[in-house]
Amino acid sequence: MFLTNSDMVELIELRHALHRAPEISGEERETAKAIVAFLAPSAPDRIVTELGGHGVAAIYDGAEPGPTVLIRCELDALPIEDLSGAPHASQVAGKGHLCGHDGHMATVAALSRGLGRQRPRRGRVILLFQPAEETGAGAAAVIADPKFKEIAPDFSFSLHNKPGLPLGSVRISEGPANCASRGLKIVLTGHTSHAATPEHAVSPIKALARLMPELTALGPGGALEGNYRLVTVTHASMGEPAFGITPGRAELWATLRTLSDSLMGSLCAEAEALVREAASAGGLSVSMDYHDVFHHCENHPEAVAHLRRACDEEGIARGETPPQRGSEDFGLFGLASKSAMFLLGSGEDTPPLHNPDYDFPDDLIAPGARVFMRTIRNLLG
């Protein structure tokens, strides 16, 4: 174990401090400052800041040429009230680290202690604290940033805590790991009338009522394999909150989800065709746009092999896992490097992610860091 008791005390204090002061996607300035301050004692060879927004990358160089290994975590919290009641509960109304990103940061920050004491023999390690994962914008912004060119990883690794799995156990498989998804926002526009004369309006009521079940039927879900598609209606609104007005405008939001990027195009085309047909039948104008676009994550066999070896050498129980319905923008790093994400069990009886009472277990920091550090040492010495 490369972490001392003193290290663990400091890492838990870091996580609790981050948990108390959550910042949502795009607003992570103070979180990034806290991370830079925590990394400083390990004397990284370089620290890149404001990467793709508020991203931070700490670079630790080896003495000899070799591959670049990137370990990635996320800076952002969620716009959800923290109702955990923990002593370190969020002090920011309406915001909370309810996905465990505070714990992911503490786990990756733990690596700075080991790398500060012993640099890799060759190559280099990048500890990346990425902004805006929850919106799907962060990884793309980091990769598009000209400063990312000096990072250019050969391998990229990450983890996500997973309620429902035994505490500290690992699940990882080759192939698809997380679904592709995107949010479709639909605006239907006609015109209003007095509620006493609805025949004078062009109302979106029939189109809205028709589209909710029709869009859902495009993606019924089922087994996470092959042509898996899921469409979830997440929001609907129509008209003004008044009894005297026949509505003339409606919004409908739906999340489209597929097992792979290659399946998303056809699902989008079918959904758009349904929307246009319903709008035309109702004499409505329509606009559509996409938000929170996530590419699917694909675990590379070689990267998975390194993580499996690390688990075995560290004596950490591991198993296979099916793809996850949830999306992760980490998949973009796999387009230019051999990448893999593993799931780290946060307990069989813990609340689900994004619940208002979720709190990342401190006991996960050490096993997560051990898997990453063993992987680094095996690859770089």
N, C-alpha and C positions, 0 to 999 in steps of 0.2 A: 504494500500500500504506500503510495507516494505522498499521501496527505497526512500531515501531523494533526494531533488533537487541536492545536492552536489554529491550524488552517480551517478545520471543520467549524470551529466556533465562529471564525470570521466569515466563512461562506454562508452559514445559517443566518448570521446577522445581516449579511448582504441581501439574502433572499427576503428576509422580513422587511428590510428597509424598502426594497423594490415593491413588495406587496402593499406596503402602506401608501405608496405614492405612484399609483398606476398612471400611465399615459397611453392614450389610444393611438391608432395608426396615424402617422404623419405628425404627431405631437411629441415624439419621444426625446426631446432635447435634454431634459434633466436626467432622464434614465441613462442616456448616452454619456453624460458627464460623470454620473456615478460609476459607470463601468470603466471609463478611462482612469478615474482616480483609483479604482480597485486594482487595475492592471499595472499601474505605475511601479509598485515595488518589484515587480518581476522584470523590469527594464527591457521591454520588447525592443527589437532592433529598429522597428518603425511602428507607428500607430497612424493609421489613415482614419480621418474623421469626416463627417458630413458625406458619407458614401451612400449615394442613392437616396439622399434625405438626411436622416440622422444616424446612418449606419456607422459602425466602428469596426475596423479590422486591425488586429494586433499581429505583427509579423515576427516570427522567431526563426532566425537563419541558422542552418547547420554549417559546419566547417567545410564540407565537401559538396560538390554538385549532386543533385538528386531531385526526385519528384516533389511537387508542392501538394501538401495535404491540407485541405480546408475543413474546419469543424464549424458548423453553423448553428446559431440559435436565434431567437426572435426577441425584439425589444418591446413589442406592443402589448397592451392590455385590451380589454373589451368594454364597450359602453353598457355594462350591466352592473347593477348595484350589488356590492359585496355584503352578503347576509351571513357570513360564516361565524361571526361572533368571536373569531380568534383575537388574541391580544395584538396581533400585527395586522388586523383587518384594514382594508382600504380606508384612508382618511379623505378620499376624494369622492364626493357624492356622484352616484350614477356610473362609476367606473371601477373596474376590478380586474385583478390578474386571475381570472376564472378559467383559463385554459392551461395554466401552469408555465407560462413563459418566464415568470420570475424564477422558477426552479430550473428551467433550461439555461437561463443566463448564469445562475450560480454554478451549474454543472460545468459549463464551458469555461467560466472564470476560474474554476478549480484547476484547470489545465495550466493556467498561467503560473501557478505555484511550482509545479513540476518542471515546466519548461524554463522558468527563471533560474532554477537550481541546476538544470542539466539540459543544455540545448540538444537538438537532434544531431546525430553524427553527420548526416548529409541532408540535402534538400532543405525544405523549410515548412513551417507550420503556420497556417493562418487561422486565427480565432476570429470568426465573423459574427458580429452582433447585428442582425439584419432588422431594418424597420418594416413596418406595414405589412406583416404577413397576413393579418386577419382580413384585409381587403384584397389580397392577391396582387397588390401593386409593388410590394417591396423588393422581391427578388428581381423582377424585371428592371426596376429602377437602379438597383445595385449593379447588375450586369451591364446596363447601358451607360453607367457612369464611366467617363474616361479613366478615372483612377483605378477601376477594376482591372485594367490591362496589366498593371504591375502585380496582380494577384494570380490570375490565370491558373486555377488549380488543375492538377492531374487526377486527384481523388477528392470527392466531397462527401462528408458524412454528417448526419444529424440524428436526433432522437425526438420522440414525442412520448410523453407520459400517457399511460393508458389505464383508466379505471376499469375494474372488472378482471384484471390479471393479477396473479400473486405478486405481492410487493417485491420489487427488485428483480423479477424475472424478465427475460428478454424474448421477444417474438420478432422474427425476421424471415422473409422469403425472397427469392428472386422474382423478377417480373413486376407487373403492376402492383403498386403499393397504395396509391391514393387516386381517387377518381378525378377526372376533369370536371369542372363545373363553371357555370357563369349565370349571372342574374339577368333576366330579360324584363325590362320595364316597358309596359305598354300604356299608351295614352290614347283614349278614344274620345273624340270631340264631335259634338253635334251642336244643339243650342237649346236654351231653356225656354220655359213658358210658365205661366201661372199654374199652380197646382190644380186649379179648377178647370183648366183647359189643357190637359196633357196632350190632346191631339195636335196642338200647335207647336209642340216641342219635337226636336230630334233627339231622342233619349238613348243613352247607351245601355239601358237596363237589360234588353234582350241579348245584346252582344256579350255583356259581362257575364250574365247567367249561363250563356252557352259556352263561353271560353273556359270557364273554370273546370268543368268536367272534361271537356275535349282536350285541353292541354295536359291534364293529369293522365288521361288515357294514353297519350303518346309515350309516357314513361312510367310504366306500372311497377318498376322495380324488379323484385325477384332475386334469383341467385346472382352473386357478383362474379359473373363469368361471361365470356362471349360478347353478345350484343346488349349487355346490361345498359338500361336507360331508366332514369328516374326524373320525373317532373313534379316539383312541389310548389303549389301556390302559397306564397308567403305573405301577400298583402293585397287587399282590394279596397277601393274607396270610390264613392260616386256622389256627385252633387254636393249641395251645401247642407249643413245641419239646420235645415229650416223646413217647416211644414207647408209653406206657401209656394215652393218653387219645384217645378218638374226638372229633374237633373238634365244637364247638357254635357257633362264631362265625367269620365271615369278613368281610374288608374288600376292596373292589374300588374302585380309583380310575381314572377315565377322563377325558381331556380332549376336550371337544366343540368343534368348530371349524367356522365357516361364513363365507362370503364377506361376509355382511352381517348386521346385527342382526335384520332382518326374517325371516331364515331360522332363527334360533336357537330360537325358540319351538317350532316344529314338531319340530325335532330333539330338544329336551329332552323334549317330550311322548312321542315315540316311545321314547326311551331309558327313561323312567320306566315306561311301560307294559310294556316287556320285563322290567324288574326286578321289578315287582309280579307279573307272571305266573310268573316263575321262582321267586320266593319262595313264592307260593301253592302251586305244584306241589310244593314241598319241605316244606310245613308250617312255614315260617319267618316270623318277623316281620322287617320291613325298615324302615330309615330311610334317607333320602337328603337331602343338602344340597349347596349349591354354594359353591365357593371360587374365588379368583383370576378374578373376572369382568371381562372386557375387552370393551368395545364396539368395533365395527369403526372404522377410520379412513377418512375420505373427504376427498380433496384437492379443495378448492374451485377452480374454474377461474380465478377472478380472482387468488387467492393463488398458484396455480401460475404464472400469467403473470408475476407480479412476480419470482418466483424464477428463471424462465427468462431474463428480461431481465437480472437481476443476473449470472447465469452468463455470458451473452453479453458483457456490458460488461466483465466481469473476465477474459475470455478463458479461461474454464474449460470444458472439454469436457463436454457433457451429452448425454443420450439418454433414451429412454423406459424404463419398467420395468413389469412386470406386478405385480399385487398380491402382497404377501408373506404367506406362510403364518403367520409369527410374528405375535403380537399386540402392541399398543401402547396404553397408556391415553391417549395424546395425543388420540385420537379424540373424547374428551369436550369438548375445547376447541372443536371444530368445531360443536358444537350451538348455541353462542352467538356465534361469530365466524367469519370466513372464514379457514380454516386450511389448511396444507399442510406435509407433511414430505418432505424430499428425502433420498435415499441418497447417501452420500459414500464412494467406493471406498477401501478400506483395503489394496488390493493383491491381485493375482491368485493369489499363492502363500502368503497368510497363513492361519493356522489359523482355523477357523470360530468364530463367537461362542459363548460359554459353554464353549469348550474350556479345559482347565486351563492351557494354554500361550499363550492369547491375550493380546496386549499392543497397545493402541491406538497407531498410529504417530504420533510427534510431528509428522511432516511434514503431517498433516491439519489441525492447528490453524489455520494461516494461511489455506488456501483456504476452509475452513468459515466462518471469521470474515469473510472478504472477501465471500462470498455474502450473509451476514446484513447486514453493514454497508452494502453497496451497496443492498440491498432497503430498509433503513431510510432511507437518504439519498434514494432515489427516491420513497418514500412521504411523507417528512416534510421533506425538504430539509436 
